């Protein structure tokens, strides 16, 4: 079974997460990919804890 958090995440947020994660895997040396992924993760974490 999936964790509780997964049940409350909107589909568009999951899609964004998957695309950003893919960009860091596809282009690991591209700083822009890592910056956007980290910014998304930080904002999502703040939203979850609020």
PDB file of N, CA, C and O in Angstrom:
ATOM      1  N   UNK A   1       0.836  -1.187   0.000  1.00  0.00           N
ATOM      2  CA  UNK A   1       0.000   0.000   0.000  1.00  0.00           C
ATOM      3  C   UNK A   1       0.876   1.244   0.000  1.00  0.00           C
ATOM      4  O   UNK A   1       1.989   1.242   0.526  1.00  0.00           O
ATOM      5  N   UNK A   2       0.356   2.295  -0.595  1.00  0.00           N
ATOM      6  CA  UNK A   2       1.106   3.539  -0.705  1.00  0.00           C
ATOM      7  C   UNK A   2       1.058   4.316   0.606  1.00  0.00           C
ATOM      8  O   UNK A   2       0.117   4.169   1.387  1.00  0.00           O
ATOM      9  N   UNK A   3       2.071   5.140   0.845  1.00  0.00           N
ATOM     10  CA  UNK A   3       2.063   5.959   2.050  1.00  0.00           C
ATOM     11  C   UNK A   3       0.888   6.938   2.052  1.00  0.00           C
ATOM     12  O   UNK A   3       0.332   7.263   1.003  1.00  0.00           O
ATOM     13  N   UNK A   4       0.526   7.397   3.241  1.00  0.00           N
ATOM     14  CA  UNK A   4      -0.604   8.313   3.403  1.00  0.00           C
ATOM     15  C   UNK A   4      -0.435   9.582   2.575  1.00  0.00           C
ATOM     16  O   UNK A   4      -1.401  10.081   1.997  1.00  0.00           O
ATOM     17  N   UNK A   5       0.784  10.101   2.515  1.00  0.00           N
ATOM     18  CA  UNK A   5       1.028  11.355   1.809  1.00  0.00           C
ATOM     19  C   UNK A   5       0.648  11.237   0.343  1.00  0.00           C
ATOM     20  O   UNK A   5       0.084  12.173  -0.223  1.00  0.00           O
ATOM     21  N   UNK A   6       0.942  10.121  -0.274  1.00  0.00           N
ATOM     22  CA  UNK A   6       0.645   9.936  -1.694  1.00  0.00           C
ATOM     23  C   UNK A   6      -0.838  10.080  -2.000  1.00  0.00           C
ATOM     24  O   UNK A   6      -1.197  10.530  -3.088  1.00  0.00           O
ATOM     25  N   UNK A   7      -1.701   9.710  -1.071  1.00  0.00           N
ATOM     26  CA  UNK A   7      -3.139   9.767  -1.319  1.00  0.00           C
ATOM     27  C   UNK A   7      -3.653  11.194  -1.377  1.00  0.00           C
ATOM     28  O   UNK A   7      -4.702  11.449  -1.968  1.00  0.00           O
ATOM     29  N   UNK A   8      -2.928  12.131  -0.769  1.00  0.00           N
ATOM     30  CA  UNK A   8      -3.388  13.507  -0.707  1.00  0.00           C
ATOM     31  C   UNK A   8      -2.698  14.435  -1.702  1.00  0.00           C
ATOM     32  O   UNK A   8      -2.981  15.633  -1.717  1.00  0.00           O
ATOM     33  N   UNK A   9      -1.816  13.918  -2.518  1.00  0.00           N
ATOM     34  CA  UNK A   9      -1.105  14.744  -3.492  1.00  0.00           C
ATOM     35  C   UNK A   9      -1.914  14.801  -4.782  1.00  0.00           C
ATOM     36  O   UNK A   9      -2.350  13.777  -5.308  1.00  0.00           O
ATOM     37  N   UNK A  10      -2.103  16.012  -5.275  1.00  0.00           N
ATOM     38  CA  UNK A  10      -2.824  16.176  -6.528  1.00  0.00           C
ATOM     39  C   UNK A  10      -2.014  15.599  -7.683  1.00  0.00           C
ATOM     40  O   UNK A  10      -0.783  15.578  -7.652  1.00  0.00           O
ATOM     41  N   UNK A  11      -2.724  15.135  -8.693  1.00  0.00           N
ATOM     42  CA  UNK A  11      -2.077  14.491  -9.837  1.00  0.00           C
ATOM     43  C   UNK A  11      -1.098  15.429 -10.535  1.00  0.00           C
ATOM     44  O   UNK A  11      -0.024  14.991 -10.947  1.00  0.00           O
ATOM     45  N   UNK A  12      -1.442  16.708 -10.677  1.00  0.00           N
ATOM     46  CA  UNK A  12      -0.534  17.633 -11.356  1.00  0.00           C
ATOM     47  C   UNK A  12       0.758  17.838 -10.568  1.00  0.00           C
ATOM     48  O   UNK A  12       1.820  18.024 -11.163  1.00  0.00           O
ATOM     49  N   UNK A  13       0.680  17.807  -9.242  1.00  0.00           N
ATOM     50  CA  UNK A  13       1.899  17.932  -8.437  1.00  0.00           C
ATOM     51  C   UNK A  13       2.774  16.690  -8.580  1.00  0.00           C
ATOM     52  O   UNK A  13       4.001  16.793  -8.607  1.00  0.00           O
ATOM     53  N   UNK A  14       2.155  15.531  -8.669  1.00  0.00           N
ATOM     54  CA  UNK A  14       2.928  14.305  -8.886  1.00  0.00           C
ATOM     55  C   UNK A  14       3.589  14.311 -10.255  1.00  0.00           C
ATOM     56  O   UNK A  14       4.729  13.869 -10.397  1.00  0.00           O
ATOM     57  N   UNK A  15       2.885  14.805 -11.257  1.00  0.00           N
ATOM     58  CA  UNK A  15       3.448  14.873 -12.603  1.00  0.00           C
ATOM     59  C   UNK A  15       4.647  15.816 -12.633  1.00  0.00           C
ATOM     60  O   UNK A  15       5.677  15.498 -13.227  1.00  0.00           O
ATOM     61  N   UNK A  16       4.514  16.966 -11.996  1.00  0.00           N
ATOM     62  CA  UNK A  16       5.628  17.911 -11.938  1.00  0.00           C
ATOM     63  C   UNK A  16       6.826  17.268 -11.252  1.00  0.00           C
ATOM     64  O   UNK A  16       7.960  17.404 -11.711  1.00  0.00           O
ATOM     65  N   UNK A  17       6.570  16.566 -10.150  1.00  0.00           N
ATOM     66  CA  UNK A  17       7.656  15.893  -9.428  1.00  0.00           C
ATOM     67  C   UNK A  17       8.347  14.869 -10.313  1.00  0.00           C
ATOM     68  O   UNK A  17       9.575  14.784 -10.323  1.00  0.00           O
ATOM     69  N   UNK A  18       7.574  14.096 -11.050  1.00  0.00           N
ATOM     70  CA  UNK A  18       8.160  13.069 -11.922  1.00  0.00           C
ATOM     71  C   UNK A  18       8.995  13.702 -13.034  1.00  0.00           C
ATOM     72  O   UNK A  18      10.075  13.208 -13.359  1.00  0.00           O
ATOM     73  N   UNK A  19       8.496  14.790 -13.614  1.00  0.00           N
ATOM     74  CA  UNK A  19       9.235  15.453 -14.690  1.00  0.00           C
ATOM     75  C   UNK A  19      10.526  16.089 -14.183  1.00  0.00           C
ATOM     76  O   UNK A  19      11.568  15.989 -14.830  1.00  0.00           O
ATOM     77  N   UNK A  20      10.455  16.742 -13.027  1.00  0.00           N
ATOM     78  CA  UNK A  20      11.665  17.344 -12.470  1.00  0.00           C
ATOM     79  C   UNK A  20      12.677  16.276 -12.078  1.00  0.00           C
ATOM     80  O   UNK A  20      13.877  16.446 -12.291  1.00  0.00           O
ATOM     81  N   UNK A  21      12.204  15.192 -11.513  1.00  0.00           N
ATOM     82  CA  UNK A  21      13.096  14.091 -11.151  1.00  0.00           C
ATOM     83  C   UNK A  21      13.733  13.491 -12.406  1.00  0.00           C
ATOM     84  O   UNK A  21      14.925  13.185 -12.412  1.00  0.00           O
ATOM     85  N   UNK A  22      12.947  13.326 -13.456  1.00  0.00           N
ATOM     86  CA  UNK A  22      13.484  12.798 -14.710  1.00  0.00           C
ATOM     87  C   UNK A  22      14.554  13.723 -15.276  1.00  0.00           C
ATOM     88  O   UNK A  22      15.571  13.257 -15.789  1.00  0.00           O
ATOM     89  N   UNK A  23      14.329  15.038 -15.184  1.00  0.00           N
ATOM     90  CA  UNK A  23      15.313  15.973 -15.731  1.00  0.00           C
ATOM     91  C   UNK A  23      16.642  15.883 -14.986  1.00  0.00           C
ATOM     92  O   UNK A  23      17.702  16.040 -15.593  1.00  0.00           O
ATOM     93  N   UNK A  24      16.598  15.632 -13.678  1.00  0.00           N
ATOM     94  CA  UNK A  24      17.857  15.486 -12.938  1.00  0.00           C
ATOM     95  C   UNK A  24      18.549  14.168 -13.270  1.00  0.00           C
ATOM     96  O   UNK A  24      19.776  14.079 -13.219  1.00  0.00           O
ATOM     97  N   UNK A  25      17.771  13.152 -13.607  1.00  0.00           N
ATOM     98  CA  UNK A  25      18.372  11.873 -14.002  1.00  0.00           C
ATOM     99  C   UNK A  25      18.932  11.937 -15.419  1.00  0.00           C
ATOM    100  O   UNK A  25      19.991  11.376 -15.701  1.00  0.00           O
ATOM    101  N   UNK A  26      18.220  12.618 -16.302  1.00  0.00           N
ATOM    102  CA  UNK A  26      18.625  12.707 -17.706  1.00  0.00           C
ATOM    103  C   UNK A  26      19.835  13.629 -17.883  1.00  0.00           C
ATOM    104  O   UNK A  26      20.742  13.340 -18.664  1.00  0.00           O
ATOM    105  N   UNK A  27      19.833  14.744 -17.142  1.00  0.00           N
ATOM    106  CA  UNK A  27      20.913  15.728 -17.246  1.00  0.00           C
ATOM    107  C   UNK A  27      21.482  16.014 -15.855  1.00  0.00           C
ATOM    108  O   UNK A  27      21.219  17.076 -15.292  1.00  0.00           O
ATOM    109  N   UNK A  28      22.252  15.090 -15.299  1.00  0.00           N
ATOM    110  CA  UNK A  28      22.730  15.259 -13.920  1.00  0.00           C
ATOM    111  C   UNK A  28      23.685  16.437 -13.720  1.00  0.00           C
ATOM    112  O   UNK A  28      23.858  16.895 -12.591  1.00  0.00           O
ATOM    113  N   UNK A  29      24.300  16.930 -14.779  1.00  0.00           N
ATOM    114  CA  UNK A  29      25.231  18.054 -14.653  1.00  0.00           C
ATOM    115  C   UNK A  29      24.575  19.404 -14.901  1.00  0.00           C
ATOM    116  O   UNK A  29      25.240  20.437 -14.824  1.00  0.00           O
ATOM    117  N   UNK A  30      23.290  19.408 -15.195  1.00  0.00           N
ATOM    118  CA  UNK A  30      22.589  20.658 -15.472  1.00  0.00           C
ATOM    119  C   UNK A  30      22.069  21.250 -14.161  1.00  0.00           C
ATOM    120  O   UNK A  30      21.129  20.730 -13.560  1.00  0.00           O
ATOM    121  N   UNK A  31      22.688  22.329 -13.738  1.00  0.00           N
ATOM    122  CA  UNK A  31      22.344  22.941 -12.448  1.00  0.00           C
ATOM    123  C   UNK A  31      20.901  23.421 -12.413  1.00  0.00           C
ATOM    124  O   UNK A  31      20.263  23.385 -11.361  1.00  0.00           O
ATOM    125  N   UNK A  32      20.381  23.867 -13.542  1.00  0.00           N
ATOM    126  CA  UNK A  32      19.009  24.372 -13.573  1.00  0.00           C
ATOM    127  C   UNK A  32      18.008  23.279 -13.201  1.00  0.00           C
ATOM    128  O   UNK A  32      17.021  23.554 -12.518  1.00  0.00           O
ATOM    129  N   UNK A  33      18.248  22.058 -13.636  1.00  0.00           N
ATOM    130  CA  UNK A  33      17.364  20.941 -13.277  1.00  0.00           C
ATOM    131  C   UNK A  33      17.365  20.712 -11.774  1.00  0.00           C
ATOM    132  O   UNK A  33      16.310  20.556 -11.160  1.00  0.00           O
ATOM    133  N   UNK A  34      18.553  20.695 -11.189  1.00  0.00           N
ATOM    134  CA  UNK A  34      18.654  20.466  -9.746  1.00  0.00           C
ATOM    135  C   UNK A  34      18.043  21.615  -8.956  1.00  0.00           C
ATOM    136  O   UNK A  34      17.391  21.395  -7.935  1.00  0.00           O
ATOM    137  N   UNK A  35      18.253  22.838  -9.427  1.00  0.00           N
ATOM    138  CA  UNK A  35      17.699  23.995  -8.730  1.00  0.00           C
ATOM    139  C   UNK A  35      16.178  23.956  -8.721  1.00  0.00           C
ATOM    140  O   UNK A  35      15.554  24.201  -7.689  1.00  0.00           O
ATOM    141  N   UNK A  36      15.580  23.648  -9.869  1.00  0.00           N
ATOM    142  CA  UNK A  36      14.114  23.593  -9.954  1.00  0.00           C
ATOM    143  C   UNK A  36      13.560  22.440  -9.124  1.00  0.00           C
ATOM    144  O   UNK A  36      12.530  22.590  -8.467  1.00  0.00           O
ATOM    145  N   UNK A  37      14.231  21.294  -9.147  1.00  0.00           N
ATOM    146  CA  UNK A  37      13.779  20.150  -8.359  1.00  0.00           C
ATOM    147  C   UNK A  37      13.857  20.465  -6.863  1.00  0.00           C
ATOM    148  O   UNK A  37      12.937  20.148  -6.109  1.00  0.00           O
ATOM    149  N   UNK A  38      14.950  21.085  -6.442  1.00  0.00           N
ATOM    150  CA  UNK A  38      15.107  21.439  -5.029  1.00  0.00           C
ATOM    151  C   UNK A  38      14.080  22.483  -4.606  1.00  0.00           C
ATOM    152  O   UNK A  38      13.519  22.393  -3.514  1.00  0.00           O
ATOM    153  N   UNK A  39      13.831  23.468  -5.455  1.00  0.00           N
ATOM    154  CA  UNK A  39      12.838  24.498  -5.135  1.00  0.00           C
ATOM    155  C   UNK A  39      11.455  23.881  -5.013  1.00  0.00           C
ATOM    156  O   UNK A  39      10.700  24.222  -4.102  1.00  0.00           O
ATOM    157  N   UNK A  40      11.117  22.975  -5.922  1.00  0.00           N
ATOM    158  CA  UNK A  40       9.812  22.310  -5.852  1.00  0.00           C
ATOM    159  C   UNK A  40       9.699  21.489  -4.571  1.00  0.00           C
ATOM    160  O   UNK A  40       8.673  21.542  -3.892  1.00  0.00           O
ATOM    161  N   UNK A  41      10.734  20.738  -4.238  1.00  0.00           N
ATOM    162  CA  UNK A  41      10.706  19.899  -3.039  1.00  0.00           C
ATOM    163  C   UNK A  41      10.581  20.749  -1.775  1.00  0.00           C
ATOM    164  O   UNK A  41       9.856  20.381  -0.850  1.00  0.00           O
ATOM    165  N   UNK A  42      11.274  21.870  -1.732  1.00  0.00           N
ATOM    166  CA  UNK A  42      11.201  22.757  -0.573  1.00  0.00           C
ATOM    167  C   UNK A  42       9.795  23.328  -0.415  1.00  0.00           C
ATOM    168  O   UNK A  42       9.239  23.316   0.683  1.00  0.00           O
ATOM    169  N   UNK A  43       9.224  23.824  -1.499  1.00  0.00           N
ATOM    170  CA  UNK A  43       7.875  24.396  -1.430  1.00  0.00           C
ATOM    171  C   UNK A  43       6.844  23.337  -1.075  1.00  0.00           C
ATOM    172  O   UNK A  43       5.927  23.599  -0.296  1.00  0.00           O
ATOM    173  N   UNK A  44       6.983  22.155  -1.634  1.00  0.00           N
ATOM    174  CA  UNK A  44       6.036  21.080  -1.325  1.00  0.00           C
ATOM    175  C   UNK A  44       6.165  20.650   0.134  1.00  0.00           C
ATOM    176  O   UNK A  44       5.160  20.370   0.788  1.00  0.00           O
ATOM    177  N   UNK A  45       7.375  20.595   0.640  1.00  0.00           N
ATOM    178  CA  UNK A  45       7.582  20.262   2.047  1.00  0.00           C
ATOM    179  C   UNK A  45       6.963  21.289   2.972  1.00  0.00           C
ATOM    180  O   UNK A  45       6.352  20.934   3.980  1.00  0.00           O
ATOM    181  N   UNK A  46       7.117  22.564   2.633  1.00  0.00           N
ATOM    182  CA  UNK A  46       6.490  23.622   3.447  1.00  0.00           C
ATOM    183  C   UNK A  46       4.981  23.504   3.415  1.00  0.00           C
ATOM    184  O   UNK A  46       4.315  23.716   4.429  1.00  0.00           O
ATOM    185  N   UNK A  47       4.435  23.166   2.249  1.00  0.00           N
ATOM    186  CA  UNK A  47       2.985  23.023   2.118  1.00  0.00           C
ATOM    187  C   UNK A  47       2.475  21.844   2.948  1.00  0.00           C
ATOM    188  O   UNK A  47       1.411  21.928   3.561  1.00  0.00           O
ATOM    189  N   UNK A  48       3.223  20.759   2.966  1.00  0.00           N
ATOM    190  CA  UNK A  48       2.816  19.588   3.746  1.00  0.00           C
ATOM    191  C   UNK A  48       2.853  19.851   5.247  1.00  0.00           C
ATOM    192  O   UNK A  48       2.005  19.358   5.991  1.00  0.00           O
ATOM    193  N   UNK A  49       3.833  20.625   5.686  1.00  0.00           N
ATOM    194  CA  UNK A  49       3.986  20.881   7.112  1.00  0.00           C
ATOM    195  C   UNK A  49       3.105  22.015   7.624  1.00  0.00           C
ATOM    196  O   UNK A  49       2.942  22.176   8.834  1.00  0.00           O
ATOM    197  N   UNK A  50       2.542  22.795   6.720  1.00  0.00           N
ATOM    198  CA  UNK A  50       1.703  23.939   7.132  1.00  0.00           C
ATOM    199  C   UNK A  50       0.361  23.491   7.665  1.00  0.00           C
ATOM    200  O   UNK A  50      -0.459  24.324   8.052  1.00  0.00           O
TER     201      UNK A  50
END
